[in-house]
Amino acid sequence: MTTSFKFNRWELAGSLGDLGTLLPMAVAMILANGLQAPGVFLSIGAFYVLSGLYFRVTVPVQPMKVIGAYAIATGLGAEQIGASALLMGVALLLLGLSGAMGFIGRHTPREVVRGVQLSTGVLLISKGAHFIAGTSFFQQLKGLPEPFLAVQHLGPLPVTILLGVLAAVLGLLLLDSRRWPAGLVLVLGGMAVGLVLGGYRQLHGATPGFFPPAVLPWGWPGWQVLGMALLMLVLPQLPMTLGNAVIANADLSREYFGDASRRVTYRALCISMGLANLAAFVLGGMPLCHGAGGLAAHYRFGARTAGSNLIIGGLFLLLALLWGERAVSLVSLLPMSVLGVLLIFAGGQLALTVQDLKERRRLFVALMMLGLTLAFNLAVAFVVGMGLAWLLRRLDLDP
């Protein structure tokens, strides 16, 4: 029987593997949308720890990307983001407790699941490349390739490209090393480089203390705020969450962990995310989910047990409770380009799951979903992919 909890350098390295997705959006929503760092980091940490204790395998925690991206792009206030967490929590609990999610999952074709995983993987690779090039939305918002560093160029080269190339080469060299886990070396090495290149300026005044989060910092949202959050944030996010964070995530967990992932069911994932988002609403955090891309990232860099959840969750809890609002200063030591490299490796790991689709019809659906994701978004791709897969089977077509 596989041990549910291990604590070694590989679990530590794997626990850090998904920071490329989590940190940029968390920091951006704190700085651009007014979320409070203690609530954001505490809800992330608690979600990681409790998920690991219940599921007993590595379980990812990620931001809800549709909600986060739209909120950052439009400058929505914390009250609207909190309302979206409340509504997502209620919707996911209803789907899980009613059994509706089980019905949806059982009737989702494998090619649609692989299409979600392929599309998410390619999006992660693309976002990682933007981080390295210095052209991500957050970097453009701040007007600098490395917003938290004093050095932006080394000679004629932007520091992001130089650091990104060096980190990518180092990651490839150490990818299968048992002595020096690639994820751990990249994160610790990246923070050391960030410190040397001016990140130390962010640490002024960042002394530890005790900073409990506020409870219901934005109060209860009014009907107008709830209606806006439902139409602009929740409805576009929900199909993506069902496809990626529930169905694709459960499938990937079974592929990685076999019978050890028996608790990772559609129902349990919905209830887990529902409770987490209600807690995020109460604590002033951001909407959270269990994204398949996060699981691929943790696994790629060495996570094999729920010990990785307890490690990364504990780190986020310490950040929230000991540093409060100044926690942003500590996490911003990690250069954006290094986060980009982590995303690229994780995206490649996830996209390659499409290899087991041997029939042309199934591969066609997955590739169509990739195209629709790039043209529109993953929510549209999931809905259209379901319809296309059903139609091709019904008509017995093989494009």
Buried (B, 14 or more C-beta within 10 A) or exposed (E): EEEBBBEBBBBBBBBBBBBBBBBBBBBBBBBBBBBBBBBBBBBBBBBBBBBBBBBBBBBBBBBBBBBBBBBBEEEBBBBBBBBBBBBBBBBBBEBBEEEBBBEBBEEBBBBBBBBBBBBBBBBBBBBBBBBBBBEBBBBEBBEBBBBBBEBBEEEEEBBBBBBBBBBBEBBEEBEEEEEEBBBBBBBBBBBEBBBEBBBBEBBEEBEEEEBEBEEEBBEEBEEEBBEBBBEBBBBBBBBBBBBBBBBBBBBBBBBBBEEBBBBBBBBBBBBBBBBBBBBBBBBBBBBBBBBBBBBBBBBBBBBBBBBBBBBBBBBBBBBBBBBBBBBBBBBBBBBBBBBBBBBBBBBBBBBEBBEEBEEEBBBBBBBBBBEBBBEEBBBBBBBBBBEBBBEBBEEEEEE
